[in-house]
Amino acid sequence: MLGPTRPFPRPGAQARICHFGGSFERAVVLAVRDDGRRLEVRDESGATLEFELSAATARFLLAGDAQGPRLELLEGPAGAHGA
Protein backbone atom coordinates (compact mmCIF):
# COMPACT_ATOMS: atom_id res chain seq x y z
CA MET A 1 0.00 0.00 0.00
CA LEU A 2 1.33 3.43 -0.96
CA GLY A 3 1.67 6.18 1.62
CA PRO A 4 1.19 9.91 1.14
CA THR A 5 3.59 11.62 -1.26
CA ARG A 6 3.93 14.70 0.96
CA PRO A 7 3.32 15.68 4.59
CA PHE A 8 -0.33 15.95 5.62
CA PRO A 9 -1.23 19.42 6.88
CA ARG A 10 -1.89 19.60 10.63
CA PRO A 11 -1.92 22.41 13.19
CA GLY A 12 1.57 22.97 14.56
CA ALA A 13 3.28 21.62 11.43
CA GLN A 14 6.39 23.43 10.25
CA ALA A 15 6.28 25.00 6.79
CA ARG A 16 8.08 27.56 4.68
CA ILE A 17 6.74 30.30 2.49
CA CYS A 18 8.46 30.44 -0.90
CA HIS A 19 8.50 33.93 -2.35
CA PHE A 20 8.99 34.85 -5.99
CA GLY A 21 12.70 35.31 -6.60
CA GLY A 22 13.80 32.46 -4.37
CA SER A 23 13.55 33.83 -0.84
CA PHE A 24 12.02 31.74 1.93
CA GLU A 25 10.65 32.32 5.41
CA ARG A 26 9.59 29.94 8.14
CA ALA A 27 5.95 29.47 9.03
CA VAL A 28 3.79 27.32 11.26
CA VAL A 29 0.34 25.94 10.42
CA LEU A 30 -2.30 27.35 12.77
CA ALA A 31 -5.45 25.78 11.32
CA VAL A 32 -6.50 23.29 8.65
CA ARG A 33 -9.87 23.80 6.92
CA ASP A 34 -11.92 22.31 4.07
CA ASP A 35 -10.48 18.79 4.47
CA GLY A 36 -6.92 20.08 4.20
CA ARG A 37 -7.44 22.35 1.20
CA ARG A 38 -7.14 25.65 3.13
CA LEU A 39 -4.42 26.42 5.66
CA GLU A 40 -4.00 29.34 8.03
CA VAL A 41 -0.34 29.97 8.87
CA ARG A 42 1.74 32.42 10.91
CA ASP A 43 4.87 33.77 9.22
CA GLU A 44 8.13 34.94 10.84
CA SER A 45 6.79 38.44 11.43
CA GLY A 46 3.72 37.09 13.23
CA ALA A 47 1.31 37.86 10.40
CA THR A 48 -1.48 35.36 9.72
CA LEU A 49 -1.87 34.27 6.09
CA GLU A 50 -4.26 31.89 4.37
CA PHE A 51 -3.16 29.46 1.67
CA GLU A 52 -5.37 27.30 -0.52
CA LEU A 53 -4.60 24.17 -2.48
CA SER A 54 -4.60 24.87 -6.22
CA ALA A 55 -6.49 22.24 -8.21
CA ALA A 56 -4.34 23.13 -11.23
CA THR A 57 -0.91 22.76 -9.62
CA ALA A 58 -1.55 20.80 -6.37
CA ARG A 59 0.43 23.48 -4.49
CA PHE A 60 -0.67 25.66 -1.60
CA LEU A 61 -0.88 29.24 -2.94
CA LEU A 62 -1.66 32.45 -1.10
CA ALA A 63 -5.48 32.69 -1.10
CA GLY A 64 -6.66 34.93 -3.92
CA ASP A 65 -3.20 35.32 -5.47
CA ALA A 66 -2.28 32.60 -7.98
CA GLN A 67 1.01 34.35 -8.81
CA GLY A 68 2.06 35.05 -5.22
CA PRO A 69 3.92 33.03 -2.58
CA ARG A 70 3.44 29.30 -2.16
CA LEU A 71 3.60 27.21 0.98
CA GLU A 72 5.66 24.06 1.42
CA LEU A 73 4.95 21.70 4.32
CA LEU A 74 8.06 20.35 6.01
CA GLU A 75 8.57 17.02 7.71
CA GLY A 76 10.26 16.72 11.06
CA PRO A 77 11.37 19.50 13.40
CA ALA A 78 11.82 23.11 12.31
CA GLY A 79 14.87 23.57 10.15
CA ALA A 80 15.17 19.88 9.24
CA HIS A 81 15.10 20.79 5.54
CA GLY A 82 17.14 23.97 5.64
CA ALA A 83 14.16 26.25 5.93
C-alpha positions as CSV (number, residue, x, y, z in Angstrom):
1,M,0.0,0.0,0.0
2,L,1.3,3.4,-1.0
3,G,1.7,6.2,1.6
4,P,1.2,9.9,1.1
5,T,3.6,11.6,-1.3
6,R,3.9,14.7,1.0
7,P,3.3,15.7,4.6
8,F,-0.3,15.9,5.6
9,P,-1.2,19.4,6.9
10,R,-1.9,19.6,10.6
11,P,-1.9,22.4,13.2
12,G,1.6,23.0,14.6
13,A,3.3,21.6,11.4
14,Q,6.4,23.4,10.2
15,A,6.3,25.0,6.8
16,R,8.1,27.6,4.7
17,I,6.7,30.3,2.5
18,C,8.5,30.4,-0.9
19,H,8.5,33.9,-2.3
20,F,9.0,34.9,-6.0
21,G,12.7,35.3,-6.6
22,G,13.8,32.5,-4.4
23,S,13.5,33.8,-0.8
24,F,12.0,31.7,1.9
25,E,10.7,32.3,5.4
26,R,9.6,29.9,8.1
27,A,6.0,29.5,9.0
28,V,3.8,27.3,11.3
29,V,0.3,25.9,10.4
30,L,-2.3,27.4,12.8
31,A,-5.5,25.8,11.3
32,V,-6.5,23.3,8.7
33,R,-9.9,23.8,6.9
34,D,-11.9,22.3,4.1
35,D,-10.5,18.8,4.5
36,G,-6.9,20.1,4.2
37,R,-7.4,22.3,1.2
38,R,-7.1,25.7,3.1
39,L,-4.4,26.4,5.7
40,E,-4.0,29.3,8.0
41,V,-0.3,30.0,8.9
42,R,1.7,32.4,10.9
43,D,4.9,33.8,9.2
44,E,8.1,34.9,10.8
45,S,6.8,38.4,11.4
46,G,3.7,37.1,13.2
47,A,1.3,37.9,10.4
48,T,-1.5,35.4,9.7
49,L,-1.9,34.3,6.1
50,E,-4.3,31.9,4.4
51,F,-3.2,29.5,1.7
52,E,-5.4,27.3,-0.5
53,L,-4.6,24.2,-2.5
54,S,-4.6,24.9,-6.2
55,A,-6.5,22.2,-8.2
56,A,-4.3,23.1,-11.2
57,T,-0.9,22.8,-9.6
58,A,-1.6,20.8,-6.4
59,R,0.4,23.5,-4.5
60,F,-0.7,25.7,-1.6
61,L,-0.9,29.2,-2.9
62,L,-1.7,32.4,-1.1
63,A,-5.5,32.7,-1.1
64,G,-6.7,34.9,-3.9
65,D,-3.2,35.3,-5.5
66,A,-2.3,32.6,-8.0
67,Q,1.0,34.4,-8.8
68,G,2.1,35.0,-5.2
69,P,3.9,33.0,-2.6
70,R,3.4,29.3,-2.2
71,L,3.6,27.2,1.0
72,E,5.7,24.1,1.4
73,L,4.9,21.7,4.3
74,L,8.1,20.3,6.0
75,E,8.6,17.0,7.7
76,G,10.3,16.7,11.1
77,P,11.4,19.5,13.4
78,A,11.8,23.1,12.3
79,G,14.9,23.6,10.1
80,A,15.2,19.9,9.2
81,H,15.1,20.8,5.5
82,G,17.1,24.0,5.6
83,A,14.2,26.3,5.9
